[in-house]
Amino acid sequence: MADFGNKLKKAFGFGDDYDYDDEYEYTEDEAFQTTEVEPVTTTRAQKAAPSVRHKDNGSVLSIQTKASMVITIHEPLSYDESPKIVDDLKEHKAVVLNFEQLDLDVKREIFDFVNGALYAIEGKIQKVNKDIFILAPANIAIDGLKEELQNSGIFPW
C-alpha cells in the first residue's frame, strides 16, 4: 500500500527525488562577486506647469515655474461645445465658464458633462455667481472663498 502512495506522489511531482542534489554542489572556495550599483535617476519631459499649491498632511508646498498660466473663457451656446471646454482642462488650462446665455436644460447638460470630466482628471470647480464657474485641472489651485473675493472688492456680485 505504501508503494502505491509513493508512486502516486511521484506521479504528481511530490515524491522524494534526490537525484538532482549531486549536480549542483558548490564548494566553499567559490566566492560570490558583489558589485556596488549606483541608483540611476531619470526625468521625464513634462509640460511646464503653472504655480501649484499642494496640501499634504497640513503642510503647503509651493512650486513656482516659468510657465505663464493660461485662463480660457468659454461662453457655450450649445452642448456641442462641451468637448472644447474639456480639451482645455486636459491641456492644464484654467477655464472660466459663462452660462448666462443658455437655457436651463442646456446648462445642465453642459455642466454634467464638464463636471464628469473634472472628476476624471481630479479637477476643481468654484462657483463665482449663478451662471459663472471657474474650472481648474489638478495642477492649479483655486484659492479664496467667494466671501473673501467679495470683501476685497474684486468681484462685487
C-alpha positions in Angstrom: 0.0 0.0 0.0 2.8 2.4 0.8 4.3 1.6 -2.6 1.1 2.8 -4.3 1.3 6.0 -2.3 4.9 6.7 -3.3 4.0 6.1 -6.9 1.1 8.5 -6.7 3.3 11.2 -5.0 5.9 10.7 -7.7 3.3 11.0 -10.5 2.1 14.3 -9.2 5.7 15.6 -8.5 5.6 15.3 -4.7 7.8 12.3 -4.4 11.3 12.3 -2.9 13.7 12.8 -5.7 17.3 13.2 -4.5 18.9 12.7 -7.9 19.3 16.4 -8.5 21.3 17.2 -5.4 24.6 15.9 -6.7 24.5 18.1 -9.8 24.6 21.4 -8.0 27.2 21.1 -5.4 29.1 24.3 -4.5 32.5 24.3 -2.9 33.4 26.7 -0.2 36.2 28.1 -2.3 33.8 29.7 -4.7 33.3 33.3 -3.8 30.3 35.4 -4.8 31.2 38.6 -6.5 29.5 41.7 -5.2 29.4 44.9 -7.1 28.0 48.2 -6.0 25.3 49.7 -8.1 24.5 53.3 -8.0 20.9 54.3 -8.4 20.0 56.0 -11.7 17.5 58.8 -11.7 15.7 59.7 -14.8 13.5 62.7 -15.5 10.6 62.7 -17.9 10.0 65.6 -20.1 6.9 67.4 -18.8 4.9 70.4 -19.9 5.7 73.4 -17.8 3.0 73.8 -15.2 1.9 76.9 -13.5 2.2 77.6 -9.9 0.9 74.7 -7.8 -0.1 74.5 -4.2 -0.4 71.0 -2.8 -1.7 70.3 0.7 -0.4 67.1 2.3 -0.8 66.4 6.0 -1.4 70.1 6.8 1.8 71.4 5.0 1.6 73.6 2.0 4.1 73.1 -0.8 4.5 75.9 -3.4 6.1 75.1 -6.7 7.0 78.0 -9.0 7.7 77.5 -12.7 8.5 79.9 -15.5 5.4 79.0 -17.5 2.6 81.5 -17.7 -0.8 80.4 -16.5 -3.4 80.3 -19.3 -7.1 81.0 -18.5 -9.6 80.5 -21.2 -13.1 81.9 -21.2 -15.9 79.8 -22.6 -19.5 81.0 -23.3 -21.0 77.9 -24.9 -24.1 78.3 -27.0 -24.8 74.5 -27.4 -23.9 71.2 -25.9 -21.6 70.5 -28.9 -19.1 72.9 -27.4 -18.6 70.8 -24.2 -15.6 68.8 -25.6 -13.7 72.0 -26.3 -14.0 73.0 -22.7 -12.8 69.6 -21.5 -9.9 69.7 -24.0 -8.7 73.0 -22.4 -8.8 71.4 -19.0 -6.9 68.4 -20.2 -4.2 70.8 -21.5 -3.9 72.1 -17.9 -5.6 75.4 -18.6 -8.0 77.1 -16.1 -11.4 77.8 -17.6 -14.0 80.4 -16.8 -17.4 79.0 -17.9 -20.2 81.5 -18.5 -23.7 80.1 -18.8 -25.6 83.4 -18.9 -26.8 83.0 -22.5 -28.2 79.4 -22.2 -31.5 77.7 -21.3 -31.7 75.7 -18.1 -31.7 72.3 -19.9 -28.6 73.0 -22.0 -26.8 74.5 -18.9 -27.5 71.3 -17.0 -26.3 69.1 -19.8 -23.0 71.0 -20.3 -22.5 71.3 -16.6 -22.9 67.5 -16.1 -20.5 66.7 -19.0 -17.8 69.1 -17.7 -18.3 68.1 -14.1 -17.8 64.4 -15.0 -14.6 65.3 -16.9 -13.4 67.4 -13.9 -13.9 64.3 -11.7 -12.0 62.1 -14.1 -9.0 64.5 -14.2 -9.2 65.3 -10.4 -10.0 68.9 -11.2 -11.8 71.5 -9.1 -14.8 73.8 -9.6 -15.7 77.1 -7.9 -18.9 78.9 -8.3 -18.5 82.6 -8.9 -22.2 83.5 -9.3 -25.4 81.9 -10.5 -24.1 81.3 -14.1 -20.3 81.7 -13.9 -17.9 79.0 -12.7 -14.1 78.7 -12.5 -12.8 75.2 -13.5 -9.3 74.2 -12.7 -7.3 71.0 -13.5 -5.5 69.2 -10.8 -2.3 71.2 -11.3 -4.0 74.5 -10.5 -5.3 75.5 -7.1 -8.3 77.7 -6.6 -7.6 79.8 -3.5 -10.1 82.1 -1.7 -13.7 81.8 -0.8 -16.4 83.8 -2.5 -16.8 85.9 0.6 -13.1 86.8 0.6 -13.4 87.9 -3.1 -16.5 90.0 -2.4 -14.8 91.6 0.7 -11.7 92.5 -1.3 -13.9 94.3 -3.9 -12.6 92.1 -6.8 -15.9 90.5 -7.6 -18.7 92.7 -6.2 -21.6 90.4 -7.0 
